[in-house]
Amino acid sequence: MTIRGELKHVRELLPEADQALDISGLVVNGQTYWLERHWDASSAYWHAVHHYFRCWLLETQGPVDARAISNSPEAGTVIGEFVTRMLD
């Protein structure tokens, strides 16, 4: 699979996870927790989104695929885009 294809796949999964879990809401509700650990809003939100996305992947994709997807550079890119939209 090409990088563009993997980006597209992760870009489809993250909104699906957000719809299922309301990741944006979870991050905002738990922002104190995440900010205490990462100090910078962008970094804190990135780690929070990554955490909730990975939890959703574990439930829906299984542990092997969840690990592969959540640890991929493409996931980092897509989560970064998601966080940027949250902070705008």
C-alpha positions as CSV (number, residue, x, y, z in Angstrom):
1,M,0.0,0.0,0.0
2,T,1.3,3.5,-0.8
3,I,1.6,6.2,1.7
4,R,-1.2,8.1,0.1
5,G,-3.4,5.1,0.4
6,E,-2.4,4.7,4.1
7,L,-3.1,8.3,4.8
8,K,-6.5,8.0,3.2
9,H,-7.3,5.0,5.3
10,V,-6.3,6.7,8.6
11,R,-8.1,9.8,7.5
12,E,-11.3,7.7,7.2
13,L,-10.7,5.9,10.5
14,L,-10.2,9.0,12.7
15,P,-13.5,10.7,11.9
16,E,-15.2,7.4,12.4
17,A,-13.6,7.1,15.8
18,D,-14.5,10.7,16.7
19,Q,-18.1,10.0,15.8
20,A,-18.2,6.8,17.8
21,L,-16.4,8.2,20.9
22,D,-16.6,12.0,20.6
23,I,-12.9,12.2,20.8
24,S,-13.0,16.0,20.6
25,G,-15.3,16.1,23.6
26,L,-13.2,13.7,25.6
27,V,-10.1,15.7,25.0
28,V,-11.7,19.0,26.0
29,N,-13.2,17.4,29.1
30,G,-9.9,15.9,30.1
31,Q,-7.7,18.8,29.0
32,T,-6.5,19.5,32.6
33,Y,-5.1,15.9,32.8
34,W,-3.4,16.1,29.5
35,L,-2.0,19.6,30.0
36,E,-0.5,18.7,33.3
37,R,1.5,16.0,31.6
38,H,2.5,17.7,28.4
39,W,2.3,21.5,29.2
40,D,1.8,22.6,25.6
41,A,-1.8,22.5,24.3
42,S,-0.8,21.1,20.9
43,S,1.3,18.3,22.3
44,A,-1.3,17.6,25.1
45,Y,-4.1,17.4,22.6
46,W,-2.1,15.2,20.2
47,H,-1.3,12.7,22.9
48,A,-5.0,12.7,24.1
49,V,-6.3,12.1,20.6
50,H,-3.7,9.4,20.0
51,H,-4.8,7.7,23.2
52,Y,-8.5,7.7,22.5
53,F,-8.0,6.8,18.8
54,R,-5.8,3.8,19.8
55,C,-8.4,2.7,22.4
56,W,-11.1,2.8,19.7
57,L,-8.8,0.9,17.2
58,L,-8.1,-1.8,19.8
59,E,-11.9,-2.4,20.1
60,T,-12.7,-2.3,16.4
61,Q,-9.5,-3.5,14.6
62,G,-7.9,-5.9,17.1
63,P,-4.5,-5.4,18.8
64,V,-2.2,-6.2,15.9
65,D,-3.9,-3.8,13.4
66,A,-4.4,-1.2,16.1
67,R,-0.7,-1.2,17.0
68,A,0.3,-1.0,13.3
69,I,-2.1,1.9,12.5
70,S,-1.6,3.9,15.7
71,N,2.2,3.7,15.6
72,S,2.4,4.6,11.9
73,P,3.8,7.9,10.7
74,E,0.5,8.4,8.8
75,A,-1.4,8.3,12.0
76,G,0.8,11.0,13.5
77,T,0.2,13.2,10.5
78,V,-3.6,12.7,10.6
79,I,-3.8,13.2,14.3
80,G,-1.7,16.4,13.9
81,E,-4.2,17.6,11.3
82,F,-7.1,16.7,13.6
83,V,-5.5,18.6,16.5
84,T,-4.9,21.7,14.3
85,R,-8.6,21.8,13.5
86,M,-9.5,21.5,17.2
87,L,-7.2,24.4,18.2
88,D,-8.4,26.7,15.4
